[in-house]
Structures are given as C-alpha cells and as structure tokens.
C-alpha cells in the first residue's frame, strides 16, 4: 500500500494519465446524457404523432 502511494506521488506521468482518463470519462458522460435525452424526447413525440394520425378518420 505504501509503495502504491509513493508511486502515485512521485510519478508525474502516472498522475497525468489518471487525470486524462478521468477527464475523458466525464466528458463522454456529459455528452451522452443530453444526446440520449434529446433522442428519447424526439422518439416520444414521433410516436405520439403516429398514434394521433392513426386516430383521425381518413377522408372518403
């Protein structure tokens, strides 16, 4: 355990790699959430429109 702490404290490249991976994960999550929300909303609206079209009587 002591050796791992020393490794993280003294090795700048290891700390930079950890920071880079954490940044990449956070940015991917921050991008995915609005994309999923927008897509879900659009699909629900489209499905609602399709149901409304099915309920209207066709002319003739």
Secondary structure, DSSP 8 states (H G I E B T S, - for coil): -HHHHHHHHH-HHHHHHHHHHHHHHHHHHHHHHHHHHHHHHHHHHHHHHHHHHHHS----
